[in-house]
């Protein structure tokens, strides 16, 4: 059985949000043996951010949001949905 793919959606505007996203990635990868997609590790400088987001959302079996006030106020959050 192929591992499930999770896209972790979060904002990089605060260190706390990034830290939570990395923790979620670790839990999904290590504890659930899944294939998480996370901007911190899977997006590269110079990538087209909107294309990468679109691709990740299409590829993922599930989306996990690191839901914080900063996330909800971010423009990218509104664009994802």
N, C-alpha and C positions, 0 to 999 in steps of 0.2 A: 504494500500500500504506500503510495506516494505521500510524503509529508505535506501537511496543509501550509499554505502561504498566507502570511499576515502582513498587511501594510500598516505600519505604525505612523499615524498622522499626529504631528505635534508642531509647536512653534520653536524656532531657534532664538527667539527674542530674549529669553532668560536662561541662565545657567541651570536653574531648577527644572525647567521644562525639558531641557536636553538631558539632564541627569535621569529624570523619570523615564524618558523615552529609551535611554540606554538600558535602564533596569528592566523595562518591559521587554525589550529585544532579547536580553539575556534570559529572562524567564521563559519566553516563547521558544527560544532556540535550545536551551539546555534542558529545561524541565519538560517541555512538550515535544521536543525533537521536531520542531517545525522549521519553516524557511521564512524568517521575517525579512521584510524590506524596510529599511530605515534610511532616511536621508543622510544621517551622519556617516554611514558606511557605504551606501549604495549609490549616492549621487556624487558626481565629480564636479570640481570647478570648471566652468565653461559649458556644462550641460544646459540644455534648454529645460528650465525648471518646470514649466507647464507641461511639456512633453513627457518628462520623467514622472511627474505626478499622475498624468493620464495613464501612462503605461503601468505604473504601479497599481493604480486603482483597478485597471482591467485584469491584471494578472492575479491579484489577491483573491483568495477565497473569503477572507474576512478583513475588515478594517478595524483597527484599534486606535481610538483617539485618546491622547493624553489631554484630558479635558480640564483646562484651567481658564481663569478669567483672561489671561493674556492670549491664549489660544482662541477663545471665542471672539476677542476683539480684533484678531488678525485678519487682514484682507485675504490671505491665502485660504484660511478656513472657510470663508464665505464662498470662495471660488471653487472649492472642492465639491460643494453640494449644490 
